């Protein structure tokens, strides 16, 4: 090894050491249930360049009299929420905000968020009960699919000239 490498090796080791400390600190500060989610997301991201979408739904608020049907509706809702999470990451989020001020005080402050897009190629990682009354769905989307979706999205708006 030349003289240049002898100076770079300690820097690389130090950077790896700091990265390990960051991961340990972030997982140690997370609540007990969140550590599993963070660990799963990190495991998926380490395996390949992927986006991870996690969705949640509560069973008891589902609109059906049959308990099993409420459970199935919650599973479906959590899956849709996971797809929404992926769409946010791929396309971004449209935000609309209005603030009304009268007599130098805020009278009305409104925010509206909207996500719109098409997600394809997502892989179902898991559907799991969380506690007694909720479900969590985890989806993953490989980076090459994200790139394809974004290219199609940009191509569509280049033709129509309407980004929203």
Legacy VTK file of the C-alpha trace (Angstrom):
# vtk DataFile Version 3.0
C-alpha trace
ASCII
DATASET POLYDATA
POINTS 164 float
0.000 0.000 0.000
1.176 3.459 -0.826
1.317 6.427 1.525
-2.144 7.630 0.451
-3.884 4.429 1.601
-2.186 4.484 4.990
-3.944 7.803 5.733
-7.344 6.708 4.377
-7.703 3.438 6.286
-8.059 5.084 9.752
-10.610 7.543 8.325
-12.686 4.737 6.787
-12.598 2.767 10.062
-13.658 5.853 12.009
-16.563 6.517 9.612
-17.778 2.907 9.943
-17.521 3.135 13.734
-19.623 6.319 13.772
-22.261 4.760 11.492
-22.590 1.797 13.863
-22.986 4.128 16.833
-25.715 6.053 15.028
-27.720 2.882 14.340
-27.368 1.677 17.929
-28.347 5.071 19.360
-31.385 5.484 17.105
-32.736 2.017 17.887
-32.060 2.413 21.624
-34.090 5.635 21.743
-37.066 4.180 19.851
-40.103 2.868 21.769
-40.303 -0.911 22.132
-42.751 -1.520 19.251
-41.047 0.978 16.961
-37.678 -0.796 17.261
-39.054 -3.752 15.302
-40.397 -1.473 12.559
-37.101 0.425 12.349
-35.191 -2.861 12.274
-37.390 -4.273 9.506
-37.064 -1.105 7.428
-33.280 -1.088 7.862
-33.075 -4.787 6.964
-35.046 -4.190 3.768
-32.978 -1.167 2.829
-29.711 -3.002 3.470
-30.688 -5.893 1.205
-31.168 -3.668 -1.845
-32.128 -0.126 -2.693
-35.791 -0.206 -1.749
-38.498 2.063 -0.465
-40.559 0.736 2.430
-44.171 1.716 3.040
-45.839 0.902 6.351
-49.585 1.258 6.870
-51.820 0.951 9.915
-55.548 0.466 10.544
-57.724 0.008 13.618
-60.186 -2.902 13.659
-62.854 -1.415 15.947
-63.506 1.633 13.746
-64.299 -0.420 10.630
-67.904 -0.063 9.516
-69.372 -3.561 9.734
-71.369 -5.516 12.332
-69.481 -8.797 11.834
-66.184 -8.848 13.835
-64.378 -10.978 11.238
-65.429 -8.629 8.449
-64.132 -5.661 10.513
-60.815 -7.494 10.858
-60.613 -8.084 7.084
-61.512 -4.446 6.408
-58.755 -3.324 8.780
-56.240 -5.516 6.957
-57.305 -4.010 3.635
-57.177 -0.480 5.072
-53.677 -1.001 6.445
-52.557 -2.231 3.021
-54.013 0.873 1.340
-52.268 3.051 3.923
-48.969 1.315 3.094
-49.535 2.017 -0.615
-50.246 5.666 0.269
-46.936 5.764 2.129
-45.108 4.436 -0.942
-46.880 6.957 -3.198
-45.794 9.792 -0.880
-42.191 8.667 -1.177
-42.301 8.216 -4.978
-44.370 11.252 -6.019
-44.242 13.583 -3.042
-47.185 15.173 -1.325
-49.328 18.050 -2.565
-49.880 20.563 0.236
-52.418 23.368 0.255
-52.456 25.821 3.142
-54.621 28.852 3.894
-54.250 31.235 6.793
-56.709 34.027 7.554
-55.517 36.874 9.774
-57.850 39.461 11.274
-56.942 42.173 13.782
-53.354 40.868 13.719
-54.414 37.452 15.016
-54.785 34.152 13.202
-58.497 33.517 12.749
-58.336 30.425 10.596
-55.466 28.141 9.634
-56.171 25.250 7.252
-53.936 22.603 5.757
-54.818 20.027 3.155
-52.555 17.252 1.957
-53.064 15.058 -1.086
-51.109 12.186 -2.580
-51.726 11.017 -6.102
-49.935 8.440 -8.200
-49.792 4.899 -9.479
-47.743 2.282 -7.651
-46.936 -1.030 -9.293
-44.452 -3.759 -8.483
-44.729 -3.414 -4.710
-43.923 -6.547 -2.729
-45.988 -7.480 0.311
-43.512 -7.990 3.153
-45.907 -8.598 6.031
-49.384 -8.129 7.478
-49.299 -8.370 11.257
-51.616 -7.618 14.162
-50.374 -4.781 16.349
-51.822 -4.947 19.824
-55.396 -6.155 20.217
-57.127 -3.803 17.792
-54.799 -2.830 14.906
-53.010 -4.208 11.859
-49.740 -3.181 10.265
-48.876 -3.856 6.626
-45.353 -3.463 5.240
-44.711 -3.144 1.494
-41.415 -2.695 -0.329
-40.639 -1.247 -3.732
-37.310 -1.767 -5.463
-35.409 1.326 -6.582
-35.363 0.358 -10.261
-39.188 0.208 -10.200
-39.297 3.613 -8.479
-37.099 5.012 -11.246
-39.420 3.521 -13.908
-42.526 4.952 -12.207
-40.961 8.416 -11.918
-39.847 8.341 -15.578
-43.391 7.431 -16.690
-44.796 10.165 -14.426
-42.479 12.822 -15.839
-43.127 11.632 -19.408
-46.872 11.878 -18.876
-46.677 15.458 -17.642
-44.249 16.424 -20.393
-46.982 15.395 -22.871
-49.972 16.914 -21.059
-48.239 19.937 -19.532
-50.305 19.545 -16.327
-48.325 18.527 -13.203
-51.294 18.527 -10.797
LINES 1 165
164 0 1 2 3 4 5 6 7 8 9 10 11 12 13 14 15 16 17 18 19 20 21 22 23 24 25 26 27 28 29 30 31 32 33 34 35 36 37 38 39 40 41 42 43 44 45 46 47 48 49 50 51 52 53 54 55 56 57 58 59 60 61 62 63 64 65 66 67 68 69 70 71 72 73 74 75 76 77 78 79 80 81 82 83 84 85 86 87 88 89 90 91 92 93 94 95 96 97 98 99 100 101 102 103 104 105 106 107 108 109 110 111 112 113 114 115 116 117 118 119 120 121 122 123 124 125 126 127 128 129 130 131 132 133 134 135 136 137 138 139 140 141 142 143 144 145 146 147 148 149 150 151 152 153 154 155 156 157 158 159 160 161 162 163
